Amino acid sequence: MPQIGARKGSLRGNFAVGSVGYTTYIRHNLDQVSISDCDPAFNNNQSCNVIGDKTKTYSAVDQVFGLDIPVSASGNLLRLNADGSAAIRDNQGQVLSSQIRWNRLARNANVLVLNIALKDAQAAQLIQLDDLQAGNRLAIALRAGHLQFASVEPAKRDRGGITFAPATFDQLFNALKPTLGVN
């Protein structure tokens, strides 16, 4: 991501009198679970983070136990066991990590949260590595009859943002264009 002012110059200008903007600050008391918005039933050519048979309707997340779940472009597979353990194997069956544990999300029994060390995730080349590096945890959830990967963002992570009225946003964006080198 380019640093504003570092390569193209600094942002200059003023907002018009009467411009309105709002700042937000959010801190959740509970971990936030995020699942892909695409509907697996209508996206047969996209993974949508779907686990297992895309045509099957699952009734409990426990149906994930014993499935070989693809987790990397190189064919590595994750398998969860009912006893709270899990392992990642390569496509030859060699164990890459057996130190993975899982537990149920306290407020939703149909979400299994994986406890996987970052070094194990890196070694296994997990597709979801970016989420883990950002401090999130990987989860498996039942959603609309499908098993899907999810990301669990820890509570107490601060989020902030700025919102502008459309005219003010347009003014800001137009001022940013030359700074970012965008036409």
Buried (B, 14 or more C-beta within 10 A) or exposed (E): EEEEEEEBEEEEEEBEEEBEEEEEEEEEEEBBBEBBEBEBBEEEEEBBBBBBEBEEEBEEBBBBBEBEBBBBEEEBBBBBEEEEEBBBBBEEEEEBBEEBEBEBBEEBEBBBBBEBEEEBBEEBBBBBBEBBEEEBBBBBBBBEEBBBBBBBBEEEBEEEEEEBEEEBBEBBEEBEEEBEEEE
